[in-house]
């Protein structure tokens, strides 16, 4: 009987996956390393009908046309935007091109997914927000950590005043703008978790092409935060580490893989019990990626939030109940911070 129940549950799960598909058609602008390694596998998992793959060059478009049997390779974006069959556009191109691509896509009334950053400054962001307001399409920005299970759980559990320390450190980045291309990601996450920033104190150091930014932030709900963002470390030893101090305890998350809660010990007449009774530090693992069991929830694309962000974008295109944790309007506080950091960089 137990074996029959197990088989039935597995079959129900299997049928749910087999029958899950979207009848809509999509287009993808870009076919770089990030697209191939992180976004295309999830699009394939959902079995989305990718009618077009758009590239800059005709040569690459012809290669796509020849080797992607279910998609049309093209470098003619206008043809794609004029196709009424296409409901959603994925944009993952050079960041400097995102603003114009998003604007054209929204003007064509297409739902638009764009990798971060969606634009380069506050003025461009305001222009995109206005374009979206009069468009039949909507935009989701690919700040995937805002869909990561660990961070969404933290947001629900720390909805109130607290303090935090956040480090996002990696290696040299000569190929682009580190503030826009790299630091926009952690800064957007901080705004998502703790709300808009009321005041900031920013310090910048630069050495041999490396950039380090220290921020002391006060959010509108009086949450206090200390942040280090740097390209003066190493890509092989890159780290992302967030510690949040609340009244009940301390949350610690590392690289979206592990979320731990450390419960605070009570005190007796303001004397910590842990110093008197030598108690063990009680910790609870709230989320942890298991490398041994290769199921969806243990895949890094899932724990990092890529899966859920694309799932929600598809729901938006299908007019289903969805969550947009990274709308264009939610980026306003982020770009205010970016503007302040760039001013400080120019000053030094």
C-alpha positions as CSV (number, residue, x, y, z in Angstrom):
1,X,0.0,0.0,0.0
2,X,2.8,2.4,0.9
3,X,4.5,1.7,-2.5
4,X,1.3,2.5,-4.3
5,X,0.9,5.8,-2.5
6,X,4.5,6.7,-3.3
7,X,4.0,5.9,-7.0
8,X,0.7,7.8,-7.1
9,X,2.3,10.9,-5.5
10,X,5.2,10.8,-7.9
11,X,2.9,10.4,-10.9
12,X,0.7,13.4,-9.8
13,X,3.9,15.5,-9.5
14,X,5.1,14.2,-12.9
15,X,1.7,15.0,-14.6
16,X,1.7,18.5,-13.1
17,X,5.0,19.2,-14.7
18,X,4.1,17.7,-18.1
19,X,0.9,19.6,-18.3
20,X,2.4,22.9,-17.2
21,X,3.0,25.2,-20.2
22,X,2.2,28.6,-21.6
23,X,0.3,29.2,-24.8
24,X,2.0,32.6,-25.3
25,X,4.9,33.4,-27.5
26,X,8.1,35.2,-26.4
27,X,11.2,36.8,-27.8
28,X,14.6,37.0,-26.3
29,X,17.1,39.9,-27.0
30,X,20.6,38.7,-26.3
31,X,22.5,35.5,-26.2
32,X,25.5,36.1,-24.0
33,X,27.0,34.0,-21.2
34,X,24.5,35.1,-18.5
35,X,21.6,34.3,-20.8
36,X,22.9,30.9,-21.8
37,X,23.9,29.8,-18.3
38,X,21.1,31.3,-16.2
39,X,18.0,32.3,-18.1
40,X,17.7,30.0,-21.1
41,X,17.7,26.8,-18.9
42,X,14.7,28.2,-16.9
43,X,12.9,29.2,-20.1
44,X,13.4,25.7,-21.3
45,X,12.1,24.3,-18.0
46,X,8.8,26.2,-18.4
47,X,8.8,25.1,-22.1
48,X,8.1,28.7,-23.2
49,X,7.6,29.2,-27.0
50,X,10.6,31.4,-27.8
51,X,9.6,32.5,-31.3
52,X,12.5,34.9,-31.8
53,X,16.1,35.2,-30.5
54,X,17.4,38.7,-31.4
55,X,21.1,39.4,-31.8
56,X,23.1,42.4,-33.0
57,X,24.8,40.8,-35.9
58,X,23.3,39.1,-38.9
59,X,26.0,36.3,-38.7
60,X,24.9,35.4,-35.2
61,X,21.3,35.6,-36.1
62,X,21.9,33.1,-39.0
63,X,23.7,30.8,-36.6
64,X,20.7,30.9,-34.2
65,X,18.3,30.4,-37.1
66,X,20.2,27.3,-38.1
67,X,20.9,25.7,-34.7
68,X,17.8,26.6,-32.6
69,X,15.1,24.6,-34.4
70,X,12.2,26.1,-32.6
71,X,13.2,29.8,-32.7
72,X,13.8,32.4,-35.5
73,X,17.2,34.1,-35.3
74,X,17.0,37.7,-36.4
75,X,18.7,41.1,-36.0
76,X,15.6,42.9,-37.0
77,X,14.1,44.1,-33.6
78,X,11.3,46.2,-35.3
79,X,10.0,43.0,-36.9
80,X,9.8,41.3,-33.5
81,X,8.1,44.2,-31.8
82,X,5.5,44.4,-34.6
83,X,4.6,40.8,-34.2
84,X,1.2,40.6,-32.4
85,X,1.9,37.0,-31.5
86,X,4.7,38.0,-29.1
87,X,3.4,38.8,-25.6
88,X,6.6,39.0,-23.7
89,X,10.1,40.2,-24.4
90,X,13.2,39.1,-22.4
91,X,16.1,41.6,-22.6
92,X,19.6,40.6,-21.6
93,X,21.9,42.7,-23.7
94,X,24.7,45.1,-22.9
95,X,23.5,47.2,-19.9
96,X,24.1,50.4,-21.8
97,X,21.5,49.3,-24.3
98,X,18.8,48.3,-21.9
99,X,17.1,51.7,-21.6
100,X,16.3,52.0,-25.3
101,X,15.4,48.4,-25.6
102,X,13.0,48.5,-22.7
103,X,11.4,51.8,-23.9
104,X,10.8,50.3,-27.4
105,X,9.4,47.1,-26.0
106,X,6.9,49.0,-23.7
107,X,6.0,51.3,-26.5
108,X,5.1,48.2,-28.5
109,X,2.8,47.2,-25.6
110,X,4.9,44.1,-24.7
111,X,5.4,42.8,-21.2
112,X,9.1,43.2,-20.6
113,X,11.7,41.4,-18.5
114,X,15.0,43.2,-18.4
115,X,18.2,42.2,-16.7
116,X,19.7,44.7,-14.3
117,X,20.2,47.6,-14.6
118,X,17.2,48.7,-16.6
119,X,18.7,52.1,-17.4
120,X,21.7,54.3,-16.3
121,X,20.2,57.2,-14.3
122,X,17.2,58.7,-12.5
123,X,16.1,60.7,-15.6
124,X,16.0,57.5,-17.8
125,X,14.2,55.6,-15.0
126,X,11.5,58.3,-14.8
127,X,11.1,58.1,-18.6
128,X,10.6,54.4,-18.5
129,X,8.1,54.6,-15.6
130,X,6.1,57.1,-17.7
131,X,6.3,54.9,-20.8
132,X,5.1,51.9,-18.8
133,X,2.2,54.0,-17.4
134,X,0.7,54.5,-20.9
135,X,1.7,51.0,-22.1
136,X,-0.4,47.9,-22.1
137,X,2.7,46.0,-21.1
138,X,4.5,46.0,-17.7
139,X,8.1,45.6,-16.7
140,X,9.9,43.3,-14.3
141,X,13.6,44.1,-13.7
142,X,15.9,41.1,-13.2
143,X,17.1,41.7,-9.6
144,X,16.7,38.0,-8.9
145,X,17.8,38.0,-5.3
146,X,14.5,39.7,-4.5
147,X,12.8,36.5,-5.5
148,X,15.3,34.2,-3.7
149,X,13.5,32.0,-1.0
150,X,16.0,33.0,1.7
151,X,15.6,36.8,1.2
152,X,11.8,36.7,0.8
153,X,11.6,34.8,4.1
154,X,13.9,37.3,5.8
155,X,11.7,40.2,4.5
156,X,8.6,38.6,6.1
157,X,10.3,37.9,9.4
158,X,12.1,41.3,9.8
159,X,9.2,43.6,8.8
160,X,10.1,46.3,11.2
161,X,12.9,48.3,12.8
162,X,16.2,46.5,13.0
163,X,19.9,46.9,12.1
164,X,22.1,45.1,9.6
165,X,25.6,44.7,8.3
166,X,26.0,43.7,4.6
167,X,29.1,42.8,2.6
168,X,29.2,42.4,-1.1
169,X,32.8,42.0,-2.2
170,X,34.4,40.6,-5.4
171,X,37.2,41.1,-7.8
172,X,38.3,43.8,-10.3
173,X,35.7,44.8,-13.0
174,X,37.4,46.5,-15.9
175,X,34.7,45.7,-18.5
176,X,32.0,48.0,-17.3
177,X,30.6,50.3,-14.7
178,X,30.8,48.5,-11.3
179,X,28.2,50.8,-9.6
180,X,25.5,50.2,-12.2
181,X,26.5,46.7,-13.4
182,X,27.4,45.2,-10.0
183,X,26.5,47.3,-7.0
184,X,22.9,48.1,-8.2
185,X,22.1,44.5,-7.3
186,X,22.9,44.5,-3.6
187,X,21.6,48.1,-3.2
188,X,18.3,47.1,-4.8
189,X,18.1,44.1,-2.4
190,X,18.7,46.4,0.6
191,X,15.9,48.7,-0.5
192,X,13.6,45.7,-1.1
193,X,14.3,44.3,2.4
194,X,14.3,47.5,4.5
195,X,12.5,50.1,2.5
196,X,13.4,53.5,1.0
197,X,16.5,55.3,2.4
198,X,15.9,58.5,4.4
199,X,19.6,59.5,4.8
200,X,23.0,58.2,3.8
201,X,26.6,58.7,4.6
202,X,28.9,57.5,1.7
203,X,32.6,57.0,1.6
204,X,34.6,55.9,-1.4
205,X,38.1,54.6,-1.9
206,X,39.8,53.8,-5.2
207,X,43.0,52.0,-5.9
208,X,44.5,50.6,-9.2
209,X,41.1,50.5,-10.9
210,X,39.4,48.9,-7.9
211,X,36.5,50.6,-6.2
212,X,35.2,50.3,-2.6
213,X,32.1,52.0,-1.3
214,X,31.1,52.2,2.4
215,X,27.6,53.3,3.2
216,X,25.8,54.1,6.5
217,X,22.1,54.2,5.8
218,X,19.0,55.1,7.7
219,X,15.7,53.9,6.3
220,X,12.3,55.4,6.6
221,X,11.3,52.9,9.3
222,X,14.4,53.9,11.3
223,X,16.3,50.7,10.4
224,X,20.1,51.3,10.4
225,X,22.5,49.6,8.1
226,X,26.2,49.4,7.3
227,X,27.3,48.3,3.8
228,X,30.6,47.4,2.1
229,X,30.6,47.1,-1.7
230,X,33.9,46.4,-3.3
231,X,35.7,45.2,-6.4
232,X,39.0,45.2,-4.5
233,X,38.8,41.5,-3.4
234,X,38.8,38.3,-5.5
235,X,36.3,36.7,-7.9
236,X,37.4,33.3,-6.7
237,X,36.7,34.3,-3.1
238,X,33.7,36.6,-3.8
239,X,31.4,36.9,-0.8
240,X,27.9,38.1,0.0
241,X,27.0,38.1,3.7
242,X,24.1,39.8,5.4
243,X,23.6,39.9,9.2
244,X,20.3,41.3,10.6
245,X,19.9,42.1,14.2
246,X,16.3,42.1,15.5
247,X,14.8,42.2,19.0
248,X,14.2,38.4,19.1
249,X,17.4,37.3,17.4
250,X,19.9,37.5,14.6
251,X,19.4,36.4,11.0
252,X,22.5,35.5,8.9
253,X,22.4,34.6,5.2
254,X,25.4,33.8,3.0
255,X,25.2,33.8,-0.8
256,X,21.5,32.8,-0.8
257,X,22.5,29.2,0.1
258,X,22.0,29.3,3.9
259,X,19.8,31.2,6.2
260,X,20.3,30.8,10.0
261,X,18.5,32.3,12.9
262,X,20.3,32.8,16.2
263,X,17.9,33.3,19.1
264,X,18.9,35.9,21.7
265,X,19.4,34.8,25.2
266,X,17.2,36.5,27.9
267,X,18.7,38.4,30.8
268,X,18.3,38.5,34.5
269,X,18.5,42.1,35.9
270,X,20.2,43.1,32.7
271,X,22.8,40.3,33.1
272,X,22.9,38.0,30.1
273,X,21.9,34.4,31.1
274,X,24.5,33.0,28.6
275,X,27.3,34.6,30.7
276,X,25.9,33.1,34.0
277,X,24.8,29.6,33.0
278,X,27.1,29.1,30.0
279,X,24.2,28.1,27.8
280,X,24.6,26.9,24.2
281,X,23.9,29.3,21.4
282,X,20.5,28.1,20.0
283,X,20.4,28.3,16.2
284,X,17.8,27.3,13.6
285,X,18.5,26.6,10.0
286,X,15.6,28.2,8.1
287,X,16.9,27.6,4.6
288,X,19.8,25.6,3.3
289,X,20.6,24.4,-0.2
290,X,21.4,20.7,-0.1
291,X,24.0,19.7,-2.7
292,X,23.4,16.0,-2.2
293,X,19.7,15.8,-3.3
294,X,19.5,17.2,-6.9
295,X,15.9,18.5,-6.9
296,X,14.6,21.8,-8.1
297,X,14.7,23.5,-4.7
298,X,18.4,22.6,-4.3
299,X,19.4,24.0,-7.7
300,X,21.4,27.2,-7.4
301,X,19.2,28.9,-10.1
302,X,16.3,28.3,-7.7
303,X,17.9,29.4,-4.5
304,X,19.3,32.5,-6.2
305,X,15.9,33.6,-7.3
306,X,16.2,33.2,-11.1
307,X,13.5,30.6,-11.3
308,X,10.9,32.6,-9.3
309,X,11.5,35.9,-11.1
310,X,10.9,34.2,-14.5
311,X,8.0,32.3,-13.2
312,X,6.4,35.5,-12.0
313,X,7.1,37.3,-15.3
314,X,5.3,34.5,-17.2
315,X,2.4,34.8,-14.8
316,X,2.3,38.6,-15.6
317,X,2.2,37.8,-19.3
318,X,-0.6,35.3,-18.7
319,X,-2.6,37.8,-16.5
320,X,-2.3,35.4,-13.6
321,X,-1.8,36.3,-9.9
322,X,1.8,37.3,-9.7
323,X,4.4,39.1,-7.6
324,X,6.6,41.9,-9.0
325,X,9.3,42.6,-6.4
326,X,11.4,44.5,-8.9
327,X,9.1,46.9,-10.8
328,X,10.5,50.0,-12.4
329,X,8.9,52.2,-9.8
330,X,10.5,50.2,-7.0
331,X,13.9,51.2,-8.4
332,X,13.5,54.9,-7.6
333,X,15.2,54.8,-4.2
334,X,17.9,52.6,-5.7
335,X,18.8,55.1,-8.4
336,X,18.8,57.9,-5.9
337,X,21.5,56.0,-4.0
338,X,23.4,55.3,-7.2
339,X,23.4,59.0,-8.1
340,X,24.8,59.8,-4.6
341,X,27.5,57.2,-4.9
342,X,28.6,58.5,-8.4
343,X,28.7,62.1,-7.0
344,X,31.0,60.9,-4.2
345,X,33.2,59.0,-6.8
346,X,33.6,62.2,-8.8
347,X,34.5,64.2,-5.7
348,X,37.4,61.9,-4.8
